Amino acid sequence: MFGLKFIRYWWVAAILVLLALGIGLASRTEPTKLAAGPALSAGAAAAAPARRETRATLDPARFVGKAALAHQVAREIPDVLDQLYCYCECDKHTGHKSLLSCFTDGHAAT
């Protein structure tokens, strides 16, 4: 009923599936490896550059929905956002220093 072509293509499909699974498993990272231990966090803190944006972020209670959530996250991780470039080019138009600047004057909510 099934010819030689079917068997040949079935093996090709099986090999492709196994390769995809192998690549997927190889690219997975364990969550425990990503968690920063005491030695890593101390070294990372020493290597972190000085913050460019020194103004405080706006109170998340002033906003609703996703804007409130974004301002809460900005308040929790300001050092991370200060290292990121804002792609709306507000550094050229409004004098922002980093993505964190957008959360200090309400620009992020617009």
C-alpha positions in Angstrom: 0.0 0.0 0.0 2.7 2.5 1.0 5.5 2.8 -1.4 9.2 3.3 -0.9 8.7 7.1 -1.3 6.5 7.3 1.8 9.1 5.4 3.9 11.9 7.7 2.7 9.9 10.9 3.5 8.8 9.5 6.8 12.4 9.1 7.9 13.3 12.6 6.7 10.4 14.0 8.7 11.4 12.1 11.8 15.0 13.3 11.5 13.8 16.9 11.2 11.6 16.6 14.2 14.4 15.1 16.3 16.8 17.8 15.2 14.2 20.5 16.1 13.7 18.9 19.5 17.5 18.7 20.0 18.0 22.3 19.1 15.2 23.4 21.3 16.5 21.5 24.3 20.0 22.7 23.7 18.9 26.3 23.6 16.9 26.1 26.9 18.6 27.7 29.9 17.9 26.5 33.4 16.3 29.2 35.7 18.8 28.4 38.4 21.7 29.5 36.2 20.0 32.8 35.6 19.5 33.6 39.2 22.2 35.9 40.6 23.9 34.6 43.6 25.6 36.8 46.2 29.0 36.7 44.5 27.5 37.5 41.1 25.3 40.4 42.3 28.2 42.0 44.2 30.4 41.8 41.0 27.6 43.1 38.9 26.9 46.0 41.2 30.6 46.9 41.1 30.6 46.8 37.3 27.4 48.8 36.8 28.0 52.3 35.5 26.7 55.4 37.3 23.1 56.2 36.6 22.6 58.9 34.0 19.0 59.8 35.0 18.9 61.0 38.6 15.2 62.2 38.7 12.7 59.9 40.5 10.1 58.1 38.4 6.4 59.3 38.6 4.1 57.6 41.1 2.3 54.7 39.4 -0.9 55.6 41.3 -1.2 58.6 38.9 -1.9 56.2 36.0 -4.2 53.3 35.2 -3.9 50.0 33.3 -0.7 49.2 31.5 0.7 52.7 32.1 0.5 52.2 35.8 2.1 48.8 35.5 4.9 50.2 33.4 5.6 53.0 35.9 5.7 50.4 38.7 8.2 48.3 36.8 10.3 51.5 36.1 10.3 52.3 39.8 11.4 48.7 40.7 14.3 48.4 38.1 15.5 52.0 37.4 19.1 50.9 36.9 18.1 48.6 34.1 16.0 51.2 32.3 18.8 53.8 32.6 21.1 51.6 30.5 18.5 51.3 27.7 18.2 53.6 24.7 14.7 55.0 24.0 13.9 54.5 20.3 11.4 57.3 20.1 14.4 59.6 20.0 13.3 61.7 22.9 16.9 62.3 23.7 17.1 64.6 20.7 13.7 66.3 21.2 13.1 66.5 24.9 16.6 66.1 26.4 16.1 62.6 27.8 19.2 60.7 28.9 17.8 57.1 28.7 14.6 55.1 28.7 14.3 55.8 32.4 13.8 59.5 31.6 10.5 58.7 29.9 9.2 57.6 33.3 10.2 60.8 35.1 8.1 63.2 33.2 5.0 61.3 31.9 6.4 60.8 28.4 6.1 57.0 28.8 2.3 57.2 29.3 1.7 59.0 25.9 
